Amino acid sequence: MSSQRENSACSAKTPKRAFNHPDVTKNAGVEVKQLRIRELFLQRAESYSLSEAARIVGVSTRALRREAEDDQREAYLSNGTWCFTWRQVAFIAMRRWTLAEIHEALGAEAETVLPPLLAMDVLTVRLPAFLIRAMMTAAEQDAIPLDEWLRLELIDYAGTVVDEMEAIHPGFRRAYLFPGQK
């Protein structure tokens, strides 16, 4: 009699990835995060078990289970077994990794796996000092880089102009929704 695990979409054995190699796992901190980012975006799997998704994201299985339960438990279960789609793992990971970190880890390969309008660009602006200090303070309090703090703040605005911007800049919707719907 087959187990629930064998019947689930997560039952297919995933190939051993470079990240699992002992020489690779010796790398610390940033290098490990970069390897996880590269694995998620460059070696996409259709589905991930709870432990595999937790390893890629860099959290404990308990933390990932709690996050999935707080989100929408049923969406992460397949025949009673925890099973995460690539998009679900990417959404969770992108709450922890900045877009700049993702681009840095992917290098030139970013343009092959990310929507074109998610490319990093530089913008120089002149603002009153009080606004700059307020943004810097808020980013520091949130323990994230200023550019990531500003990106997160501007996402709300982008959501209000998706249809208008898509008509002017094709691909805007895809970049806004990534890694969600195409």
Buried (B, 14 or more C-beta within 10 A) or exposed (E): EEEEBEEBBBBEEBEEBEBEEEEEEEEEEEEBBBBBBBBBBBEBBEBBBBEBBBBBBBBEBEEBBEBBEEEEEEEBBBBEBBBBBBEBBBBBBBEEBBBEBBBBBBEEEBEEBBBEBBEEEEEEEEEEEEEEEEBEEBBEEEEBBBBBBBBBEEEEEBEEEBEEBBEEEEEBBBBBEBBEEE
